[in-house]
Amino acid sequence: MIYDYVIVGSGLTGLIIANRLSQETEKVILLESGDHIGGWLSRPHLPFYPSTQSSIRCLQNLESLLNLKIIGETVESSPVTFDSGELKPFMGFGDKAPDFYDEAAYFCLPQSVQLKLKPSEWIEQLKNSFKGTTSTKSIVTRFQVENGQVQNVLVNGTKKIQGKNFIFCGDIKDLERLIPHDFNGPKVRTKISKTKTWSRATLVIDHKVPVTDSTQLHVLMGTSQDEIVTCLGSFENTQSLWTTFVADEEAEDPEITAQALKRIKRQIKRAYPESFPDGISEKIVVQSGFGGHFDVKLNANQTWPDLENLWMGSSGFQTDRNLLGALKQSWLVLASLGFSVSEDYFEEPNFTVKEI
Ligand SMILES: Cc1cc2nc3c(=O)[nH]c(=O)nc-3n(C[C@H](O)[C@H](O)[C@H](O)COP(=O)(O)OP(=O)(O)OC[C@H]3O[C@@H](n4cnc5c(N)ncnc54)[C@H](O)[C@@H]3O)c2cc1C
């Protein structure tokens, strides 16, 4: 079988693109290296999604793809912080701006859109209406090129899957070894390997009893110099979710991530002394190799330089390394493949924290 579209990676970008393409042709295959579909989308997310014109349009595209209502009300979500023994409105980072400012600023919004359907629930919807073939435990190990076109991908080192068009929705750092060096020169390889990436360390705590009614984003920054670990979190019923970012080169030492999580817990306890009764359970999720903007120049239609049938659906080509970035890149690729999603609204300034 020669597929019309071979899609590598079944995270949000891969799923959206595969789903839309399968409405035109059933000769679409979605290859996923793991044993589940959905990539990081299956993990718990903070309930804050930006309410800018561009971000809402991104969700509207998803609504029309799924024929479902996802966009809820826009609500005030100004963050709070713990300072001098009490919770106060967050006035900006001041001189404590973290290295991962860009990742944090996305969440520190005065207003956010409530989602009627959680991101983890998008997976089922996208999976259910996908009409192509799905193959898990299928690690793409090579794009094979002949006559200037990708002809097939090698799966698990041996099996060839042939296609007319290929869409890469995996981790950009892997492109260095997936694309033959004739199409992936030393300059590009250096750019990819030098891009600074982060590990996102997320802590989900089940407190057994509700800790607070506050649904605002909490920005905790530590009090003394030795314990500054900025973290972002929020409470929902009996659960709370906290995220911080550690530079990937540091996160190679698991002790550094463990220390960061310990300090986060100390900060939550300081703000909410009753929040850790006996018997609470905790779950830690560490996502490495995330963040950083990969400054590799693609063709205007999002294809790889000199490989006209290899599209880049990976959200790593967007400056927003989050749901918004994943949605933007999906719609950009679909638009360049001729589907009617408008692209003109994607140019908006980066998120910044209002310093008061
Ligand atoms: C714990 C956690 C909390 C998060 N919270 C938030 C949040 O609150 N707000 C927010 O906006 N964002 C959040 N994010 C980020 C958001 O989930 C991601 O930005 C988004 O899901 C990325 O989607 P993606 O499709 O680009 O990539 P991924 O989800 O990384 O999907 C890529 C897929 O490709 C597969 N793959 C990779 N290489 C290959 C290969 N060679 N062959 C086959 N398959 C391959 C991978 O296994 C994976 O399934 C969070 C992420 C995590 C981990």
Ligand as a Chemical Component Dictionary entry (heavy atoms), coordinates in Angstrom:
data_LIG
# 
_chem_comp.id                   LIG 
_chem_comp.type                 NON-POLYMER 
_chem_comp.pdbx_formal_charge   0 
_chem_comp.three_letter_code    LIG 
# 
loop_
_chem_comp_atom.comp_id 
_chem_comp_atom.atom_id 
_chem_comp_atom.alt_atom_id 
_chem_comp_atom.type_symbol 
_chem_comp_atom.charge 
_chem_comp_atom.model_Cartn_x 
_chem_comp_atom.model_Cartn_y 
_chem_comp_atom.model_Cartn_z 
_chem_comp_atom.pdbx_ordinal 
LIG C1  C1  C 0 2.715  17.244 32.420 1  
LIG C2  C2  C 0 2.459  18.242 31.324 2  
LIG C3  C3  C 0 1.643  19.326 31.561 3  
LIG C4  C4  C 0 1.393  20.242 30.536 4  
LIG N1  N1  N 0 0.592  21.286 30.823 5  
LIG C5  C5  C 0 0.318  22.178 29.856 6  
LIG C6  C6  C 0 -0.592 23.237 30.129 7  
LIG O1  O1  O 0 -1.116 23.360 31.231 8  
LIG N2  N2  N 0 -0.854 24.116 29.137 9  
LIG C7  C7  C 0 -0.300 24.003 27.888 10 
LIG O2  O2  O 0 -0.592 24.828 27.023 11 
LIG N3  N3  N 0 0.562  22.999 27.594 12 
LIG C8  C8  C 0 0.875  22.082 28.549 13 
LIG N4  N4  N 0 1.712  21.052 28.268 14 
LIG C9  C9  C 0 2.322  20.999 26.926 15 
LIG C10 C10 C 0 1.379  20.415 25.859 16 
LIG O3  O3  O 0 0.805  19.213 26.341 17 
LIG C11 C11 C 0 2.203  20.138 24.621 18 
LIG O4  O4  O 0 2.753  21.357 24.162 19 
LIG C12 C12 C 0 1.419  19.531 23.460 20 
LIG O5  O5  O 0 0.630  18.434 23.894 21 
LIG C13 C13 C 0 2.438  19.099 22.401 22 
LIG O6  O6  O 0 1.811  18.345 21.383 23 
LIG P1  P1  P 0 2.702  17.804 20.181 24 
LIG O7  O7  O 0 1.809  17.054 19.277 25 
LIG O8  O8  O 0 3.468  18.919 19.607 26 
LIG O9  O9  O 0 3.833  16.860 20.817 27 
LIG P2  P2  P 0 3.827  15.528 21.745 28 
LIG O10 O10 O 0 2.699  15.514 22.694 29 
LIG O11 O11 O 0 5.222  15.493 22.250 30 
LIG O12 O12 O 0 3.604  14.362 20.677 31 
LIG C14 C14 C 0 4.627  13.837 19.876 32 
LIG C15 C15 C 0 4.349  12.357 19.678 33 
LIG O13 O13 O 0 5.241  11.854 18.698 34 
LIG C16 C16 C 0 5.715  10.587 19.100 35 
LIG N5  N5  N 0 6.997  10.396 18.425 36 
LIG C17 C17 C 0 8.121  11.142 18.623 37 
LIG N6  N6  N 0 9.113  10.678 17.819 38 
LIG C18 C18 C 0 8.589  9.643  17.110 39 
LIG C19 C19 C 0 9.132  8.760  16.146 40 
LIG N7  N7  N 0 10.396 8.851  15.737 41 
LIG N8  N8  N 0 8.331  7.790  15.637 42 
LIG C20 C20 C 0 7.016  7.690  16.020 43 
LIG N9  N9  N 0 6.464  8.490  16.958 44 
LIG C21 C21 C 0 7.239  9.465  17.485 45 
LIG C22 C22 C 0 5.817  10.712 20.620 46 
LIG O14 O14 O 0 5.807  9.438  21.250 47 
LIG C23 C23 C 0 4.582  11.529 20.949 48 
LIG O15 O15 O 0 3.452  10.715 21.203 49 
LIG C24 C24 C 0 1.989  20.101 29.254 50 
LIG C25 C25 C 0 2.824  19.010 29.007 51 
LIG C26 C26 C 0 3.061  18.091 30.028 52 
LIG C27 C27 C 0 3.980  16.947 29.761 53 
# 
loop_
_chem_comp_bond.comp_id 
_chem_comp_bond.atom_id_1 
_chem_comp_bond.atom_id_2 
_chem_comp_bond.value_order 
_chem_comp_bond.pdbx_ordinal 
LIG C1  C2  SING 1  
LIG C2  C3  SING 2  
LIG C2  C26 DOUB 3  
LIG C3  C4  DOUB 4  
LIG C4  N1  SING 5  
LIG C4  C24 SING 6  
LIG N1  C5  DOUB 7  
LIG C5  C6  SING 8  
LIG C5  C8  SING 9  
LIG C6  O1  DOUB 10 
LIG C6  N2  SING 11 
LIG N2  C7  SING 12 
LIG C7  O2  DOUB 13 
LIG C7  N3  SING 14 
LIG N3  C8  DOUB 15 
LIG C8  N4  SING 16 
LIG N4  C9  SING 17 
LIG N4  C24 SING 18 
LIG C9  C10 SING 19 
LIG C10 O3  SING 20 
LIG C10 C11 SING 21 
LIG C11 O4  SING 22 
LIG C11 C12 SING 23 
LIG C12 O5  SING 24 
LIG C12 C13 SING 25 
LIG C13 O6  SING 26 
LIG O6  P1  SING 27 
LIG P1  O7  DOUB 28 
LIG P1  O8  SING 29 
LIG P1  O9  SING 30 
LIG O9  P2  SING 31 
LIG P2  O10 DOUB 32 
LIG P2  O11 SING 33 
LIG P2  O12 SING 34 
LIG O12 C14 SING 35 
LIG C14 C15 SING 36 
LIG C15 O13 SING 37 
LIG C15 C23 SING 38 
LIG O13 C16 SING 39 
LIG C16 N5  SING 40 
LIG C16 C22 SING 41 
LIG N5  C17 SING 42 
LIG N5  C21 SING 43 
LIG C17 N6  DOUB 44 
LIG N6  C18 SING 45 
LIG C18 C19 SING 46 
LIG C18 C21 DOUB 47 
LIG C19 N7  SING 48 
LIG C19 N8  DOUB 49 
LIG N8  C20 SING 50 
LIG C20 N9  DOUB 51 
LIG N9  C21 SING 52 
LIG C22 O14 SING 53 
LIG C22 C23 SING 54 
LIG C23 O15 SING 55 
LIG C24 C25 DOUB 56 
LIG C25 C26 SING 57 
LIG C26 C27 SING 58 
# 
